[in-house]
Amino acid sequence: MRQKKILLLVMSILLVLVLTGCNSDNPENKIGLNPDQQLTANNSDQEDNDSENNVEKDTTEPAGEHESGFFGKIYSIALDAIMPVEDSLNENMTYIAVDTNTLDDATDEDIANIINDLTKYNVEVIEASFDTLKSEDMVKDGASLDGVLLKISSVKIISEDKIEIIGSKYRSGTAAIGVKCVLINAAGEWIIGSSEIIWVS
């Protein structure tokens, strides 16, 4: 009777060992990894799969469909329209400075054409911002110029036949204007439709 009890005890221990061994063979448990490490390993496997199937996305904005010289043309028209507005600012000017940093999307060729178009005012035309003029000692009393400084502050393409450009002409801190120019496309040719002062300094 005692031998049967011992045999039953041994068989119970063996049964417990067999069941424990089955649980340890669970393929979901990665040997030697704690739960956090398992998560990292799973993420790493996923990243490897993603990198194999990765297709690089093109995030570049599509180029505009404007013809070559388009921006040079509209900037030139707008700046030329600003020049006669409040022409008292032009009196005795010795140069016209164009802040070309404000001419977004204009090419070097566009800028050269803009500069050339403004030479009809019979003064030197230069590329310069206010800071450039100041660094070259061309600003008097901290704010006044012997010429005028032209800038573009915004361009709004309203439709394929209408563009609104806002620019400015500066002579001094108390002699400057902002001008809104509306360009229209007439039979394939861009022309000035209207120009009006929107602020005065």
QUIPE-V243375 format. One record per residue. N is the residue number from 0. RES is the residue in one small letter. SS is DSSP state (H for helix, E for strand, - for the rest). PHI is phi in whole degrees, 0 to 359 (999 if undefined). Layout:
N;RES;SS;PHI + N;RES;SS;PHI
//
This chain:
0;m;-;999 + 1;r;H;294 + 2;q;H;296 + 3;k;H;295 + 4;k;H;294 + 5;i;H;296 + 6;l;H;298 + 7;l;H;296 + 8;l;H;295 + 9;v;H;297 + 10;m;H;294 + 11;s;H;296 + 12;i;H;297 + 13;l;H;298 + 14;l;H;296 + 15;v;H;296 + 16;l;H;297 + 17;v;H;296 + 18;l;H;295 + 19;t;H;296 + 20;g;H;295 + 21;c;H;296 + 22;n;H;295 + 23;s;H;288 + 24;d;-;271 + 25;n;-;303 + 26;p;-;294 + 27;e;-;284 + 28;n;-;270 + 29;k;-;269 + 30;i;-;301 + 31;g;-;84 + 32;l;-;246 + 33;n;-;281 + 34;p;H;304 + 35;d;H;295 + 36;q;H;292 + 37;q;H;296 + 38;l;H;298 + 39;t;H;297 + 40;a;H;295 + 41;n;H;297 + 42;n;H;296 + 43;s;H;296 + 44;d;H;299 + 45;q;H;294 + 46;e;H;296 + 47;d;H;297 + 48;n;H;296 + 49;d;H;297 + 50;s;H;292 + 51;e;H;292 + 52;n;H;261 + 53;n;-;290 + 54;v;-;244 + 55;e;-;296 + 56;k;-;272 + 57;d;-;272 + 58;t;-;261 + 59;t;-;290 + 60;e;-;293 + 61;p;-;297 + 62;a;-;293 + 63;g;-;294 + 64;e;-;259 + 65;h;-;285 + 66;e;-;292 + 67;s;-;302 + 68;g;-;85 + 69;f;H;302 + 70;f;H;292 + 71;g;H;300 + 72;k;H;293 + 73;i;H;289 + 74;y;H;294 + 75;s;H;297 + 76;i;H;297 + 77;a;H;294 + 78;l;H;295 + 79;d;H;293 + 80;a;H;287 + 81;i;H;286 + 82;m;H;305 + 83;p;-;283 + 84;v;-;289 + 85;e;-;50 + 86;d;H;293 + 87;s;H;297 + 88;l;H;291 + 89;n;H;271 + 90;e;-;300 + 91;n;-;58 + 92;m;-;290 + 93;t;-;253 + 94;y;E;198 + 95;i;E;240 + 96;a;E;257 + 97;v;E;244 + 98;d;-;281 + 99;t;H;288 + 100;n;H;294 + 101;t;H;266 + 102;l;-;265 + 103;d;-;302 + 104;d;-;72 + 105;a;-;280 + 106;t;-;275 + 107;d;H;301 + 108;e;H;293 + 109;d;H;302 + 110;i;H;297 + 111;a;H;299 + 112;n;H;291 + 113;i;H;297 + 114;i;H;300 + 115;n;H;296 + 116;d;H;297 + 117;l;H;279 + 118;t;H;291 + 119;k;H;294 + 120;y;H;274 + 121;n;-;60 + 122;v;-;225 + 123;e;E;294 + 124;v;E;245 + 125;i;E;233 + 126;e;E;266 + 127;a;-;194 + 128;s;-;267 + 129;f;H;299 + 130;d;H;296 + 131;t;H;295 + 132;l;H;299 + 133;k;H;295 + 134;s;H;293 + 135;e;-;259 + 136;d;-;57 + 137;m;-;255 + 138;v;E;249 + 139;k;E;260 + 140;d;-;53 + 141;g;-;80 + 142;a;-;209 + 143;s;E;261 + 144;l;E;241 + 145;d;-;276 + 146;g;-;234 + 147;v;E;238 + 148;l;E;248 + 149;l;E;255 + 150;k;E;221 + 151;i;E;251 + 152;s;E;255 + 153;s;E;200 + 154;v;E;228 + 155;k;E;234 + 156;i;E;275 + 157;i;E;284 + 158;s;E;204 + 159;e;-;290 + 160;d;-;242 + 161;k;E;211 + 162;i;E;227 + 163;e;E;247 + 164;i;E;237 + 165;i;E;249 + 166;g;E;223 + 167;s;E;215 + 168;k;E;232 + 169;y;E;239 + 170;r;E;242 + 171;s;E;198 + 172;g;-;298 + 173;t;-;245 + 174;a;E;215 + 175;a;E;206 + 176;i;E;221 + 177;g;E;251 + 178;v;E;229 + 179;k;E;261 + 180;c;E;249 + 181;v;E;249 + 182;l;E;258 + 183;i;E;233 + 184;n;E;264 + 185;a;E;251 + 186;a;-;54 + 187;g;-;86 + 188;e;E;240 + 189;w;E;281 + 190;i;E;225 + 191;i;E;282 + 192;g;E;268 + 193;s;E;198 + 194;s;E;214 + 195;e;E;215 + 196;i;E;287 + 197;i;E;246 + 198;w;E;202 + 199;v;E;225 + 200;s;-;242
//
